Amino acid sequence: MRIKDIKIVDILQDGRGVGKADSKVYFIENASFGEICDIEITNEKKNFIEAKK
């Protein structure tokens, strides 16, 4: 599943970018601060989603 236009608002210590949309938090591999990403979901939990670009 592809999702468009997730803006990276923070970076974690492990290098993943943090974005927010639809009242969920997205942890995105290889993302840069301020970047707007098209993502592919790799793991979905109740309160957060892990994804890659």
DAPE-V323023 format. One record per residue. SS is DSSP state (A for helix, B for strand, O for the rest). Layout:
ss:SS
ss:SS
This chain:
ss:O
ss:B
ss:B
ss:B
ss:B
ss:B
ss:B
ss:B
ss:B
ss:B
ss:B
ss:O
ss:O
ss:O
ss:O
ss:O
ss:B
ss:B
ss:B
ss:B
ss:B
ss:O
ss:O
ss:B
ss:B
ss:B
ss:B
ss:B
ss:B
ss:O
ss:O
ss:O
ss:O
ss:O
ss:O
ss:B
ss:B
ss:B
ss:B
ss:B
ss:B
ss:B
ss:B
ss:B
ss:O
ss:O
ss:O
ss:B
ss:B
ss:B
ss:B
ss:B
ss:O
